[in-house]
Amino acid sequence: QFLYFIGEMDVLETRLAAVTSDAIDIEPSERHVVEYLADMYAVITALEKLERANNRDLVPAAEYDECLGKLVARFDRVDGQLRGTHQARYRGYRDFMEEYDMTASCAAAATRLQETLLKRERDAAAAAALAQAEEKKLNPQEVLEATQHFITAMDALKLHQTAADQLHPVVSDLVSAVRRVAPQFEQLSRLEAWLRKLDGMHASEQLDDAETREMLFDIDRGYQAFHRHLGEGSP
C-alpha cells in the first residue's frame, strides 16, 4: 500500500535530524529547529514520491487522497511552526527547497503544494465574499464572481502567465465583474488601465518582470480595496 510513504517519511526525518545534529555543533536550544527543518525536508520528499507514483497510475485513487491529505496536514503543522517561531531559519517552503537543492528534484511536490495552497486561498475568499454579500444585501453570485476573478488574475500572474492572449480574457472578466458590483470603485480605473494596455499588445507579447510585478501589486491592492469598499456599503 502506498501509505508506506508516511512511515518512510518518519524514518527519513529521524535520519536527517541525527545526521545534521552529528555534523553541526548545535546548541541544545537549536536542536528542535533542526528537527522541524528535517520534518519539512521529509514531507516534501515523501510528497514528491507520491506525486510521481500517482502520475504513473501506480496509486489507487482512495489511497492517494488519504496519503495526500496526511502529507498536506503535516506540511501545514510544520510550516506553521517554522513560520511562527523560526523565521530567521525559514522563509517559506519555496526558499527552503531552493536552499536545500530540492527545486529540480522535487518539482512535482512544489506544484502540488502550490495548487493546494491556491485552492485553499480561493475557497476562503469565496466564503468571505458570500458572507459579505449576505451582510450587505448584495447579489451574492455577482460578489462571488468578482472575488473569483480577482483570485484567478493573481493566480495567472503567480504562475507566470504573462502573454497578452493569456491575460486579456482574465483581466476583461475581472473588470466586467467589478463594474457590475461596484461601478464607483476607485481602484477600477487601475484595472481598466491594464486592460487597455493588453488591448494594445499583440497576442504573443508578454509583460516583462517589472510589469508583471506591478500588475500583480495593483490587482492584489484592488482585491483588498474591493472588499473594504463593499464593507462600507456603497455600490
HUCORBEL-V164451 format. One record per helix or strand. SS is the DSSP state (alpha for helix, beta for strand). FROM is the first residue (numbers start at 0). TO is the last residue. If there is no record, write none. Layout:
BEGIN
SS,FROM,TO
SS,FROM,TO
END
This chain:
BEGIN
alpha,3,22
alpha,27,54
alpha,60,84
alpha,92,98
alpha,106,135
alpha,139,157
beta,162,162
alpha,163,180
alpha,187,198
beta,205,205
alpha,208,230
END
